[in-house]
Amino acid sequence: MADDRTYDQGVNDSLSGKGNDLKGKVKDAAGGLTGDSQLQGEGKLDQLKGKAQDALGKVERKLSE
């Protein structure tokens, strides 16, 4: 059963990561269009966070196999 929880957590982390990556892309684009460098920076940070979460999720799913 621990493997199922690890797999589920991996899926959740990957989904959260993809959501953060998308949110970051939107913020980055909006900041670029409006000339708001702070919003662009937040977007890039969200993208990095999302990619890290997604990578963690992939590792968790792999470990549960």
C-alpha positions in Angstrom: 0.0 0.0 0.0 2.9 2.4 0.6 3.7 2.2 -3.1 0.1 3.3 -4.0 0.4 6.3 -1.7 3.8 7.2 -3.2 2.4 6.9 -6.7 -0.6 9.0 -5.8 1.6 11.6 -4.2 3.7 11.6 -7.3 0.7 12.2 -9.5 -0.4 15.0 -7.2 3.0 16.6 -7.3 3.2 16.4 -11.0 -0.2 18.0 -11.5 0.6 20.8 -9.0 3.9 21.3 -10.9 2.2 21.6 -14.2 -0.3 24.0 -12.8 2.5 26.2 -11.3 4.4 26.1 -14.6 1.3 27.2 -16.5 0.6 30.0 -14.0 4.2 31.1 -14.3 4.0 31.2 -18.1 0.8 33.4 -17.9 2.5 35.7 -15.4 5.6 35.9 -17.5 3.7 36.7 -20.6 1.5 39.3 -18.9 4.5 40.9 -17.3 6.2 41.1 -20.7 3.1 42.7 -22.3 2.6 45.3 -19.6 6.3 46.0 -19.0 6.0 44.7 -15.4 9.4 43.2 -14.7 8.3 42.1 -11.2 5.4 40.1 -12.5 7.7 38.6 -15.1 10.1 37.5 -12.4 7.3 36.0 -10.4 6.3 34.1 -13.5 9.8 32.7 -14.0 10.0 31.7 -10.4 6.6 29.9 -10.6 7.8 28.1 -13.7 10.9 26.9 -11.9 8.8 25.8 -8.9 6.5 23.9 -11.2 9.2 22.1 -13.1 10.8 21.1 -9.8 7.4 19.8 -8.5 6.8 17.9 -11.7 10.3 16.3 -11.6 9.7 15.3 -7.9 6.4 13.7 -8.9 8.1 11.7 -11.7 10.7 10.4 -9.2 8.0 9.4 -6.7 6.1 7.5 -9.4 9.2 5.8 -10.5 10.1 4.8 -7.0 6.7 3.2 -6.4 7.1 0.8 -9.3 
